[in-house]
């Protein structure tokens, strides 16, 4: 793809040690994203992809990457298993492939049953310009506040000693601080008045108060996105039946993000 030709990338790569999309005897089975032998190597794969995205995304563009996590030592095929415990055509990872507790830290693994925290590590690695598990450098992005996808219908399955996972993380990042962001297009009506709440006068880059390249200047507006009155400066815009990402937004100049 040509350099700087894409406005935005929205993607959800395979999660680590969750599913196999190719038969195990396929010659390219080991090249699938998500089949890496360790969390650090999986993170390296994701960061190599975002390094390439840096080339094709415009300077005012953004990337949005949805990632789910993995419980250490378990793996699985996505949750909706057949009677034998496997999803059709997909193999479960065996706990035997996980290092013993005494070797986990030395080999770069969490203890069995621990959450791997891969989505958070991915976002933090983009922010710091370094694979936080291996130390290898990568492109440094402007990482914006995380977006939480709240799922009203969660995957069924056995859950005896933890809360059922009903959210996934969306990592949102830009190449520079004055990225393009049309907040007015996603404004919601306020429940208290019925008036449409606008987060700005129109499309503008995030946090800079300017319109699209070549356009007229925009006046900043600090009204936050919300579906009911905000308290103490911010409000999570989620509801019991909503599938919109949960986020927070400023409601005064003093709480405006940088």
Secondary structure, 3 states (H helix, E strand, C coil): CCCCCEEEEEECCCCCCCCCCCCCCCCCHHHCCCCCCCHHHHHHHHHHHHHHHHHHEEEEEEEEEEECCCECCCCCCCCCCCCCCCCCCCCCCCHHHCCCHHHHCCCCCCCCCCECCHHHHHHHHHHHCECCCCCCECCCCEECCCEEEECCCCCCCCCCCCCCCCEEEEEEEECCCCCEECHHHHCCECCCCCCECCCCCCCEECCCCECCCCCCECCCCCCCCCCCCCECCECCCCCCCCCCEECCCCCCHHHCCC
